[in-house]
Amino acid sequence: MKIAMIGSGYVGLVSGACLADFGHEVVCIDKSSVKIDALKRMEMPIFEPGLEDLVAANVRAGRLSFTTELSAPVAEADVVFIAVGTPSRRGDGHADLSYVYGAAREIAMAIRGFTVVVTKSTVPVGTGDEVERIIREANPDADVVAVSNPEFLREGAAIADFKRPDRIVIGIEDERAREPMTEVYRPLFLNQSPLMFTARRTSELIKYAANAFLATKITFINEIADLCEKVGANVQDVARGIGLDNRIGSKFLNAGPGYGGSCFPKDTLALVKTGHDHGSPLRLVETTVAVNEQRKRAMARKVFAACGGDVRGKSIAILGLTFKPNTDDMREAPSLAIIQALQDGGAIVRAYDPEGMEQAGLLLEGVQYGQGPYDIAEGADALVLLTEWDAFRALDFVRLKTLMAAPVFVDLRNVYRREQIERHGFHYLSVGRPGEDLAAAV
């Protein structure tokens, strides 16, 4: 099939490369000539394991190409995907759909013959209706059907998620879309990936509901971690004990500094706004959003407590900046709020992240970036593990103690065991485990 992918960011590029790898002929389109020129030079705009090799292989095979021109690829396409950004709108938290609707208007003027237009971006309920209306209004002769096909890609594991999905959700209102959408994903049938056809509005809501549920699960275990610190229980054992119940499951039960990234923060907020707009408030999701925001500052207070309650003039070394490992994504990363709180308290912040420092530099001021864990630890009054990159899982604490001004380690991802760190003479704080300095959780 011939596929046009409008938007060459995270979702569009990963989806386009994977669809090309299935054997489809894919053109990725983006308004940014800088991005497209870079992609033609095989320079990826994002860090995602395996993506560069996947893109290069399919470009060499002639199945994947890049352009800033929309008209020709859309005119020739059997299926057109919209994979543009839907950031939170300033002021009210609603999803900003201007890029989606702008793409729909351009598609309207370019399509030739029957075309399936698929919204891959995460959009509120009813967006597909509006996309179809915009196209028909701009081009009354357009033979088009609008489809919802939300993505469920985890940053750092996006290629595997696309090729071995838990499910493929496709929302249609016109049965003519069923056959071409089935053909798009036919290569996945060998993996027996469930293909779920549903109404378009239902499909749009599935994505938001899934992300809100996972965000709530993270927030729940974080609040349980706070209780564990008060009563002397171990949140990791609690998480394992409830996760072994197959009605609950073990995923997204790791206590930490709160969720971040490109999806959970904006999608939970957009879902809350949708509930308000339709007179059906989602109070659990509202609380999840509020508790997660409070969580980040609470984690900063742990660092304050580890330093005796005052960080003014102290050097704090931060391990990990991105919201999760195996990505360079800094969007809504807990590190942003935590570092800001430390700086507000007068701390000197040094940081290292394997992939995120360039993006972090655009968002954070006054942070000194180093070449590795031991570089930033030199002279530090505390070392704080914020993102659980593999490179931070086997640190040499004998070496660290000789480098640091004070042997203080704050493990906000529970990567290490207390006895493992304390035998090297470190003061150790983690999240939701016995022996915590309870003042750190206040």
The 8 nearest C-alpha neighbors of each residue, nearest first, counted from 0:
[[1, 23, 24, 2, 77, 183, 76, 78],
 [0, 2, 76, 24, 77, 25, 23, 78],
 [1, 3, 25, 76, 78, 79, 24, 77],
 [2, 4, 79, 26, 73, 25, 72, 76],
 [5, 3, 27, 80, 28, 79, 26, 6],
 [6, 4, 28, 81, 82, 80, 27, 29],
 [5, 7, 83, 82, 29, 11, 28, 8],
 [8, 6, 11, 12, 29, 27, 28, 5],
 [7, 9, 11, 12, 10, 6, 83, 44],
 [8, 10, 12, 11, 13, 7, 45, 44],
 [11, 9, 13, 12, 8, 14, 82, 7],
 [12, 10, 7, 82, 14, 6, 8, 13],
 [11, 13, 7, 15, 14, 8, 9, 10],
 [12, 14, 16, 10, 15, 11, 9, 17],
 [15, 13, 17, 11, 12, 16, 10, 18],
 [14, 16, 12, 18, 17, 13, 11, 19],
 [15, 17, 19, 13, 18, 14, 54, 12],
 [18, 16, 20, 14, 19, 15, 13, 21],
 [19, 17, 21, 15, 20, 16, 23, 14],
 [20, 18, 23, 16, 22, 21, 17, 62],
 [19, 21, 17, 22, 18, 16, 57, 23],
 [22, 20, 18, 19, 23, 186, 17, 187],
 [21, 23, 19, 20, 24, 18, 62, 0],
 [24, 22, 19, 0, 21, 18, 25, 1],
 [23, 25, 62, 1, 19, 2, 0, 63],
 [24, 26, 2, 63, 19, 3, 62, 23],
 [25, 27, 64, 3, 65, 63, 4, 28],
 [28, 26, 4, 65, 7, 5, 3, 64],
 [27, 29, 5, 66, 67, 6, 65, 4],
 [28, 30, 6, 67, 31, 7, 5, 66],
 [29, 31, 67, 32, 28, 68, 6, 35],
 [32, 30, 33, 34, 29, 35, 67, 36],
 [31, 33, 35, 34, 36, 30, 67, 29],
 [34, 32, 36, 31, 35, 37, 38, 30],
 [35, 33, 37, 31, 32, 36, 38, 44],
 [34, 36, 32, 38, 37, 33, 65, 66],
 [37, 35, 39, 33, 38, 34, 32, 40],
 [36, 38, 42, 40, 34, 35, 39, 33],
 [39, 37, 41, 35, 42, 40, 36, 43],
 [38, 40, 36, 41, 37, 35, 65, 42],
 [39, 41, 37, 38, 42, 36, 35, 43],
 [42, 40, 38, 39, 43, 37, 55, 51],
 [43, 41, 37, 38, 40, 44, 39, 51],
 [42, 44, 45, 38, 41, 51, 46, 37],
 [45, 43, 42, 34, 46, 8, 38, 37],
 [46, 44, 43, 47, 327, 9, 8, 326],
 [45, 47, 326, 327, 48, 43, 44, 354],
 [46, 48, 155, 50, 326, 45, 49, 325],
 [47, 49, 50, 155, 46, 325, 156, 51],
 [50, 48, 52, 51, 53, 47, 158, 54],
 [51, 49, 53, 52, 47, 48, 54, 13],
 [50, 52, 54, 53, 49, 55, 43, 41],
 [53, 51, 55, 54, 50, 49, 56, 57],
 [54, 52, 50, 56, 51, 55, 49, 57],
 [53, 55, 51, 57, 52, 56, 16, 50],
 [54, 56, 52, 58, 53, 57, 51, 59],
 [57, 55, 59, 53, 54, 58, 52, 60],
 [58, 56, 60, 59, 54, 63, 62, 55],
 [57, 59, 63, 61, 55, 60, 56, 62],
 [60, 58, 56, 57, 61, 55, 62, 63],
 [59, 61, 57, 58, 62, 56, 63, 55],
 [62, 60, 58, 59, 63, 57, 64, 24],
 [61, 63, 24, 57, 19, 60, 58, 25],
 [64, 62, 58, 25, 57, 61, 26, 19],
 [63, 65, 26, 58, 27, 25, 62, 66],
 [66, 64, 27, 26, 28, 35, 39, 63],
 [65, 67, 28, 68, 35, 27, 29, 64],
 [66, 68, 29, 30, 28, 32, 69, 35],
 [69, 67, 66, 70, 28, 71, 72, 30],
 [70, 68, 72, 71, 73, 28, 67, 66],
 [69, 71, 109, 73, 72, 68, 74, 106],
 [70, 72, 74, 73, 69, 75, 68, 109],
 [73, 71, 75, 74, 70, 3, 69, 76],
 [74, 72, 76, 75, 70, 71, 110, 3],
 [73, 75, 110, 111, 71, 109, 72, 76],
 [74, 76, 72, 73, 71, 77, 1, 111],
 [77, 75, 1, 73, 2, 78, 74, 3],
 [76, 78, 1, 114, 2, 0, 115, 75],
 [77, 79, 115, 2, 76, 114, 116, 80],
 [80, 78, 3, 116, 2, 117, 4, 115],
 [79, 81, 117, 4, 118, 116, 5, 3],
 [80, 82, 118, 5, 119, 83, 117, 4],
 [83, 81, 120, 6, 119, 11, 5, 80],
 [82, 84, 6, 81, 120, 98, 99, 85],
 [83, 85, 86, 98, 120, 82, 99, 6],
 [84, 86, 95, 94, 96, 83, 87, 121],
 [87, 85, 95, 94, 84, 88, 265, 96],
 [88, 86, 94, 92, 265, 93, 95, 89],
 [87, 89, 95, 92, 93, 94, 86, 91],
 [90, 88, 91, 92, 87, 93, 95, 86],
 [89, 91, 92, 88, 93, 87, 94, 95],
 [90, 92, 93, 89, 88, 272, 87, 94],
 [93, 91, 87, 88, 268, 269, 90, 89],
 [92, 94, 269, 88, 87, 91, 272, 95],
 [93, 95, 87, 88, 85, 269, 86, 96],
 [94, 96, 88, 85, 86, 97, 87, 93],
 [97, 95, 99, 98, 85, 94, 100, 122],
 [96, 98, 100, 99, 95, 101, 85, 102],
 [99, 97, 101, 96, 100, 102, 83, 84],
 [100, 98, 96, 102, 101, 97, 83, 103],
 [99, 101, 103, 97, 102, 98, 96, 104],
 [100, 102, 98, 104, 103, 99, 97, 105],
 [101, 103, 105, 99, 100, 104, 106, 98],
 [102, 104, 100, 106, 101, 105, 130, 134],
 [105, 103, 107, 101, 102, 106, 134, 100],
 [104, 106, 102, 107, 103, 108, 101, 109],
 [107, 105, 103, 109, 104, 108, 110, 102],
 [108, 106, 134, 104, 105, 109, 138, 110],
 [107, 109, 106, 105, 110, 138, 104, 137],
 [108, 110, 70, 106, 74, 107, 73, 111],
 [111, 109, 74, 73, 107, 106, 108, 112],
 [110, 112, 74, 109, 113, 75, 114, 141],
 [111, 113, 142, 114, 110, 141, 143, 74],
 [112, 114, 142, 143, 111, 115, 141, 77],
 [115, 113, 143, 77, 78, 112, 116, 142],
 [114, 116, 78, 144, 143, 145, 79, 117],
 [117, 115, 79, 145, 80, 78, 146, 144],
 [118, 116, 146, 80, 147, 145, 79, 81],
 [117, 119, 81, 147, 120, 80, 148, 146],
 [120, 118, 149, 82, 148, 81, 150, 117],
 [121, 119, 82, 118, 122, 83, 149, 81],
 [120, 122, 149, 119, 85, 206, 123, 150],
 [121, 123, 120, 126, 203, 124, 85, 94],
 [124, 122, 126, 125, 203, 204, 121, 94],
 [123, 125, 200, 203, 126, 204, 122, 201],
 [124, 126, 128, 127, 200, 123, 129, 203],
 [127, 125, 129, 128, 124, 123, 130, 122],
 [128, 126, 130, 129, 125, 145, 131, 147],
 [127, 129, 125, 126, 131, 130, 132, 145],
 [128, 130, 132, 126, 127, 131, 133, 125],
 [131, 129, 127, 133, 132, 128, 103, 126],
 [130, 132, 134, 128, 129, 133, 145, 127],
 [131, 133, 129, 135, 130, 134, 136, 128],
 [134, 132, 136, 130, 131, 135, 129, 137],
 [133, 135, 107, 137, 131, 136, 132, 138],
 [136, 134, 139, 138, 132, 137, 133, 141],
 [135, 137, 133, 134, 138, 139, 132, 131],
 [136, 138, 134, 135, 133, 107, 139, 104],
 [137, 139, 135, 140, 141, 136, 107, 134],
 [140, 138, 135, 141, 136, 137, 134, 142],
 [139, 141, 138, 142, 135, 137, 143, 136],
 [142, 140, 138, 139, 143, 135, 107, 110],
 [143, 141, 113, 112, 140, 114, 144, 111],
 [144, 142, 114, 141, 113, 115, 145, 116],
 [143, 145, 115, 116, 146, 173, 114, 176],
 [146, 144, 116, 131, 117, 127, 115, 143],
 [145, 147, 117, 171, 170, 116, 118, 148],
 [146, 148, 170, 118, 117, 199, 169, 202],
 [147, 149, 169, 119, 168, 118, 170, 117],
 [150, 148, 119, 121, 147, 206, 120, 168],
 [149, 151, 152, 119, 148, 120, 121, 10],
 [152, 150, 149, 153, 160, 206, 161, 164],
 [153, 151, 157, 160, 150, 154, 161, 156],
 [154, 152, 157, 156, 155, 151, 160, 158],
 [153, 155, 156, 157, 326, 152, 47, 325],
 [154, 156, 325, 326, 47, 157, 153, 48],
 [157, 155, 153, 154, 159, 158, 160, 152],
 [158, 156, 152, 160, 153, 154, 159, 155],
 [159, 157, 161, 160, 156, 162, 13, 17],
 [158, 160, 162, 161, 157, 156, 163, 164],
 [161, 159, 157, 164, 163, 158, 162, 152],
 [162, 160, 158, 159, 164, 163, 157, 152],
 [161, 163, 159, 160, 164, 158, 187, 17],
 [164, 162, 160, 159, 161, 165, 190, 192],
 [165, 163, 160, 166, 161, 162, 192, 167],
 [164, 166, 192, 163, 193, 167, 160, 151],
 [167, 165, 193, 164, 192, 194, 168, 195],
 [166, 168, 194, 195, 193, 169, 164, 192],
 [167, 169, 195, 148, 196, 166, 194, 202],
 [170, 168, 148, 196, 147, 195, 197, 202],
 [199, 169, 171, 147, 198, 197, 202, 146],
 [172, 170, 199, 146, 198, 173, 197, 169],
 [171, 173, 198, 199, 174, 170, 146, 145],
 [174, 172, 175, 171, 176, 144, 177, 145],
 [175, 173, 176, 177, 172, 171, 178, 144],
 [174, 176, 173, 177, 178, 144, 179, 115],
 [177, 175, 174, 178, 179, 173, 180, 115],
 [176, 178, 180, 174, 175, 179, 181, 171],
 [177, 179, 181, 180, 176, 182, 175, 174],
 [180, 178, 182, 181, 176, 177, 183, 78],
 [181, 179, 183, 182, 177, 178, 176, 184],
 [182, 180, 178, 179, 184, 183, 185, 177],
 [181, 183, 185, 179, 180, 184, 178, 0],
 [184, 182, 180, 181, 185, 179, 0, 186],
 [183, 185, 182, 181, 186, 187, 180, 188],
 [184, 186, 182, 187, 188, 183, 181, 189],
 [187, 185, 184, 188, 21, 189, 183, 182],
 [188, 186, 185, 190, 189, 184, 192, 191],
 [187, 189, 191, 190, 185, 186, 192, 184],
 [190, 188, 191, 187, 186, 192, 185, 163],
 [191, 189, 188, 187, 192, 163, 186, 162],
 [192, 190, 188, 189, 193, 187, 194, 163],
 [191, 193, 190, 166, 188, 187, 164, 194],
 [194, 192, 166, 195, 167, 191, 165, 188],
 [195, 193, 167, 166, 192, 168, 196, 169],
 [196, 194, 168, 167, 169, 193, 197, 166],
 [197, 195, 169, 170, 168, 194, 198, 171],
 [196, 198, 170, 169, 202, 199, 171, 195],
 [197, 199, 170, 201, 171, 200, 172, 202],
 [170, 198, 200, 171, 202, 201, 147, 172],
 [201, 199, 203, 124, 202, 198, 125, 204],
 [200, 202, 204, 198, 199, 203, 205, 197],
 [201, 203, 170, 205, 199, 200, 204, 147],
 [204, 202, 200, 124, 201, 205, 206, 123],
 [203, 205, 201, 207, 202, 206, 124, 208],
 [206, 204, 208, 202, 203, 207, 209, 201],
 [207, 205, 209, 204, 208, 203, 149, 210],
 [206, 208, 204, 210, 209, 205, 266, 211],
 [207, 209, 205, 211, 206, 210, 204, 212],
 [210, 208, 212, 206, 207, 211, 205, 213],
 [211, 209, 213, 207, 212, 208, 263, 214],
 [210, 212, 214, 208, 267, 213, 209, 207],
 [211, 213, 215, 209, 210, 214, 208, 216],
 [214, 212, 216, 210, 215, 211, 209, 217],
 [215, 213, 211, 217, 216, 212, 210, 218],
 [214, 216, 218, 212, 213, 217, 287, 219],
 [215, 217, 213, 219, 214, 218, 212, 251],
 [218, 216, 214, 215, 219, 220, 251, 252],
 [217, 219, 215, 221, 216, 220, 287, 214],
 [220, 218, 216, 222, 221, 217, 215, 223],
 [219, 221, 223, 222, 217, 218, 254, 252],
 [222, 220, 224, 254, 218, 223, 219, 217],
 [221, 223, 225, 224, 219, 220, 218, 226],
 [222, 224, 220, 226, 221, 225, 227, 219],
 [225, 223, 431, 227, 221, 234, 222, 226],
 [226, 224, 222, 228, 223, 227, 431, 221],
 [225, 227, 223, 229, 228, 224, 230, 222],
 [228, 226, 232, 224, 431, 230, 225, 229],
 [227, 229, 431, 225, 226, 231, 230, 432],
 [230, 228, 226, 227, 231, 437, 225, 232],
 [229, 231, 227, 228, 232, 226, 433, 225],
 [232, 230, 433, 228, 227, 229, 233, 434],
 [231, 233, 227, 433, 230, 432, 234, 228],
 [234, 232, 432, 236, 235, 433, 227, 431],
 [235, 233, 237, 431, 224, 236, 432, 238],
 [236, 234, 238, 237, 233, 239, 253, 432],
 [235, 237, 239, 238, 234, 233, 240, 232],
 [236, 238, 234, 240, 235, 239, 241, 233],
 [239, 237, 235, 236, 241, 240, 242, 252],
 [238, 240, 242, 236, 237, 241, 243, 235],
 [241, 239, 237, 238, 242, 243, 236, 244],
 [240, 242, 238, 243, 244, 239, 237, 247],
 [243, 241, 249, 248, 239, 244, 240, 247],
 [242, 244, 241, 240, 245, 239, 248, 249],
 [243, 245, 242, 246, 247, 241, 248, 240],
 [246, 244, 248, 247, 243, 242, 249, 241],
 [245, 247, 244, 248, 242, 243, 241, 249],
 [248, 246, 245, 244, 242, 241, 249, 243],
 [249, 247, 242, 245, 250, 244, 243, 246],
 [248, 250, 242, 252, 243, 239, 251, 247],
 [249, 251, 252, 248, 242, 253, 247, 213],
 [252, 250, 217, 253, 216, 249, 213, 214],
 [253, 251, 250, 220, 238, 217, 249, 254],
 [254, 252, 251, 255, 220, 217, 238, 235],
 [255, 253, 221, 220, 252, 224, 430, 412],
 [254, 256, 412, 411, 257, 253, 221, 430],
 [255, 257, 295, 298, 294, 411, 333, 258],
 [258, 256, 291, 255, 294, 295, 333, 259],
 [257, 259, 291, 214, 256, 333, 260, 217],
 [260, 258, 332, 331, 322, 264, 333, 263],
 [261, 259, 330, 331, 322, 262, 332, 263],
 [260, 262, 330, 263, 259, 264, 265, 331],
 [263, 261, 266, 265, 260, 264, 210, 259],
 [262, 264, 266, 265, 267, 210, 214, 259],
 [265, 263, 267, 266, 262, 259, 268, 260],
 [264, 266, 268, 87, 267, 263, 262, 269],
 [267, 265, 269, 263, 268, 262, 264, 207],
 [268, 266, 270, 211, 269, 265, 264, 263],
 [267, 269, 271, 265, 266, 270, 92, 264],
 [270, 268, 93, 266, 272, 271, 267, 94],
 [271, 269, 273, 267, 272, 268, 266, 274],
 [270, 272, 268, 274, 269, 273, 281, 285],
 [273, 271, 269, 275, 270, 274, 93, 276],
 [274, 272, 270, 276, 275, 271, 269, 277],
 [273, 275, 280, 279, 271, 277, 272, 276],
 [274, 276, 272, 278, 280, 273, 277, 279],
 [277, 275, 273, 274, 278, 272, 279, 280],
 [278, 276, 274, 275, 279, 273, 280, 272],
 [277, 279, 275, 276, 274, 280, 273, 281],
 [278, 280, 274, 277, 275, 281, 276, 273],
 [281, 279, 274, 275, 282, 278, 271, 277],
 [282, 280, 284, 283, 274, 271, 285, 279],
 [281, 283, 285, 284, 280, 286, 271, 287],
 [284, 282, 286, 285, 281, 287, 215, 288],
 [283, 285, 287, 286, 282, 281, 288, 211],
 [286, 284, 282, 288, 287, 283, 281, 271],
 [287, 285, 289, 283, 284, 288, 290, 282],
 [286, 288, 284, 290, 285, 289, 215, 291],
 [289, 287, 285, 291, 286, 290, 284, 292],
 [288, 290, 286, 292, 291, 287, 285, 293],
 [291, 289, 293, 287, 292, 288, 286, 294],
 [292, 290, 294, 288, 293, 289, 257, 287],
 [291, 293, 289, 294, 290, 295, 288, 296],
 [294, 292, 290, 291, 295, 296, 297, 289],
 [295, 293, 291, 297, 292, 296, 257, 290],
 [294, 296, 298, 297, 293, 256, 333, 292],
 [295, 297, 299, 298, 294, 293, 337, 300],
 [298, 296, 294, 300, 299, 295, 293, 301],
 [299, 297, 301, 295, 300, 296, 256, 294],
 [298, 300, 296, 337, 302, 301, 297, 340],
 [301, 299, 303, 297, 298, 302, 304, 439],
 [302, 300, 439, 298, 304, 299, 303, 305],
 [301, 303, 305, 299, 300, 304, 306, 409],
 [302, 304, 308, 300, 306, 301, 305, 309],
 [305, 303, 308, 439, 301, 307, 306, 302],
 [304, 306, 302, 303, 307, 301, 407, 308],
 [307, 305, 303, 304, 308, 309, 310, 302],
 [306, 308, 304, 305, 309, 303, 310, 302],
 [307, 309, 304, 303, 306, 310, 305, 300],
 [310, 308, 303, 307, 311, 306, 304, 344],
 [311, 309, 313, 346, 303, 344, 312, 345],
 [312, 310, 345, 346, 313, 344, 309, 347],
 [311, 313, 346, 345, 310, 347, 314, 344],
 [314, 312, 346, 310, 311, 347, 380, 315],
 [313, 315, 347, 379, 380, 348, 346, 316],
 [314, 316, 348, 381, 379, 380, 347, 382],
 [317, 315, 382, 349, 350, 375, 376, 348],
 [316, 318, 350, 383, 382, 349, 384, 319],
 [319, 317, 384, 351, 385, 383, 350, 352],
 [320, 318, 386, 352, 385, 351, 321, 317],
 [319, 321, 334, 352, 355, 386, 322, 385],
 [322, 320, 329, 323, 328, 355, 332, 327],
 [321, 323, 332, 259, 260, 329, 333, 320],
 [322, 324, 321, 386, 326, 325, 387, 260],
 [323, 325, 388, 326, 387, 386, 321, 155],
 [326, 324, 155, 47, 323, 48, 327, 388],
 [325, 327, 328, 46, 155, 324, 47, 154],
 [326, 328, 355, 354, 46, 321, 329, 45],
 [329, 327, 326, 321, 330, 355, 322, 260],
 [330, 328, 321, 332, 322, 331, 359, 327],
 [329, 331, 260, 332, 261, 328, 259, 322],
 [332, 330, 259, 260, 329, 333, 264, 261],
 [331, 333, 322, 259, 329, 334, 330, 335],
 [334, 332, 335, 336, 295, 259, 337, 256],
 [333, 335, 337, 332, 320, 336, 338, 385],
 [334, 336, 333, 338, 337, 332, 339, 363],
 [337, 335, 339, 338, 334, 333, 295, 340],
 [338, 336, 334, 299, 340, 339, 335, 295],
 [339, 337, 341, 340, 335, 336, 334, 342],
 [338, 340, 342, 336, 337, 341, 343, 335],
 [341, 339, 343, 337, 338, 342, 336, 344],
 [342, 340, 338, 344, 343, 346, 339, 337],
 [341, 343, 346, 345, 339, 344, 340, 338],
 [342, 344, 340, 341, 345, 339, 346, 338],
 [345, 343, 341, 342, 311, 346, 310, 340],
 [344, 346, 311, 342, 343, 312, 310, 341],
 [347, 345, 342, 311, 313, 310, 312, 341],
 [346, 348, 314, 313, 315, 312, 342, 345],
 [349, 347, 315, 366, 314, 316, 346, 367],
 [348, 350, 367, 316, 368, 366, 375, 317],
 [351, 349, 317, 368, 316, 318, 369, 367],
 [350, 352, 369, 318, 368, 371, 319, 317],
 [351, 353, 319, 355, 354, 320, 356, 318],
 [354, 352, 355, 351, 356, 319, 388, 371],
 [355, 353, 327, 352, 356, 326, 46, 357],
 [356, 354, 327, 352, 358, 321, 357, 359],
 [355, 357, 359, 358, 352, 360, 354, 351],
 [356, 358, 360, 359, 355, 361, 354, 327],
 [359, 357, 360, 361, 356, 355, 329, 362],
 [360, 358, 356, 362, 361, 357, 363, 355],
 [359, 361, 357, 358, 363, 362, 356, 364],
 [362, 360, 359, 358, 363, 357, 364, 356],
 [363, 361, 359, 360, 364, 358, 335, 329],
 [364, 362, 360, 359, 361, 366, 365, 335],
 [363, 365, 366, 362, 360, 361, 339, 367],
 [364, 366, 367, 363, 348, 347, 342, 349],
 [367, 365, 348, 349, 364, 368, 363, 350],
 [366, 368, 349, 350, 348, 365, 369, 347],
 [369, 367, 350, 349, 351, 366, 370, 356],
 [370, 368, 375, 351, 371, 374, 350, 367],
 [371, 369, 374, 351, 368, 372, 375, 373],
 [370, 372, 374, 373, 369, 351, 375, 352],
 [373, 371, 374, 375, 376, 351, 318, 370],
 [374, 372, 376, 375, 371, 377, 399, 402],
 [373, 375, 371, 376, 372, 377, 369, 370],
 [374, 376, 369, 377, 373, 372, 316, 349],
 [377, 375, 373, 379, 374, 403, 316, 378],
 [376, 378, 402, 403, 379, 375, 374, 373],
 [377, 379, 403, 404, 402, 376, 380, 314],
 [380, 378, 314, 403, 376, 404, 381, 377],
 [379, 381, 405, 404, 314, 315, 313, 403],
 [382, 380, 407, 315, 379, 408, 316, 383],
 [381, 383, 316, 408, 317, 315, 407, 409],
 [384, 382, 409, 317, 408, 318, 410, 316],
 [383, 385, 318, 410, 411, 386, 317, 409],
 [384, 386, 319, 411, 318, 383, 412, 387],
 [387, 385, 319, 323, 388, 384, 324, 320],
 [386, 388, 324, 389, 412, 391, 385, 319],
 [387, 389, 324, 390, 391, 386, 319, 392],
 [390, 388, 392, 391, 387, 324, 393, 325],
 [389, 391, 388, 392, 393, 394, 387, 353],
 [392, 390, 389, 388, 393, 394, 387, 318],
 [391, 393, 389, 390, 394, 414, 388, 387],
 [394, 392, 391, 395, 390, 389, 396, 415],
 [393, 395, 391, 396, 392, 390, 399, 372],
 [394, 396, 398, 397, 399, 393, 400, 373],
 [397, 395, 399, 398, 394, 400, 423, 420],
 [396, 398, 400, 399, 395, 423, 401, 394],
 [397, 399, 396, 401, 395, 400, 402, 373],
 [400, 398, 396, 402, 401, 397, 403, 395],
 [401, 399, 397, 402, 403, 398, 406, 396],
 [400, 402, 398, 399, 403, 397, 404, 377],
 [403, 401, 377, 399, 400, 378, 376, 398],
 [404, 402, 378, 379, 377, 405, 400, 376],
 [403, 405, 378, 380, 379, 402, 406, 377],
 [404, 406, 380, 403, 407, 381, 379, 400],
 [407, 405, 425, 400, 426, 403, 408, 381],
 [408, 406, 381, 426, 425, 405, 427, 382],
 [409, 407, 382, 427, 381, 383, 426, 410],
 [410, 408, 383, 428, 427, 429, 411, 382],
 [409, 411, 429, 384, 412, 413, 383, 428],
 [410, 412, 255, 429, 385, 384, 413, 430],
 [411, 413, 255, 414, 410, 387, 385, 384],
 [414, 412, 410, 415, 429, 411, 430, 416],
 [413, 415, 412, 392, 410, 416, 387, 411],
 [414, 416, 413, 417, 419, 410, 420, 392],
 [417, 415, 419, 418, 420, 414, 413, 421],
 [416, 418, 419, 420, 421, 427, 415, 428],
 [417, 419, 421, 420, 416, 422, 415, 423],
 [418, 420, 416, 417, 421, 422, 415, 423],
 [421, 419, 417, 418, 422, 423, 425, 416],
 [420, 422, 425, 424, 418, 423, 419, 417],
 [421, 423, 424, 420, 419, 418, 425, 417],
 [422, 424, 421, 420, 425, 397, 396, 419],
 [425, 423, 421, 422, 426, 406, 420, 400],
 [426, 424, 406, 421, 407, 423, 427, 420],
 [425, 427, 407, 408, 406, 421, 424, 428],
 [428, 426, 408, 425, 409, 407, 417, 421],
 [427, 429, 409, 410, 435, 408, 426, 430],
 [428, 430, 410, 411, 413, 409, 431, 427],
 [431, 429, 432, 411, 413, 224, 255, 254],
 [430, 432, 224, 228, 234, 227, 225, 233],
 [431, 433, 233, 430, 234, 228, 232, 435],
 [434, 432, 231, 435, 232, 233, 228, 431],
 [433, 435, 436, 432, 231, 228, 437, 417],
 [436, 434, 437, 433, 428, 228, 432, 429],
 [435, 437, 438, 439, 434, 428, 440, 304],
 [438, 436, 439, 435, 440, 228, 229, 441],
 [437, 439, 441, 440, 436, 304, 301, 435],
 [440, 438, 301, 304, 437, 441, 436, 300],
 [439, 441, 438, 437, 301, 225, 297, 300],
 [440, 438, 439, 437, 300, 297, 301, 304]]
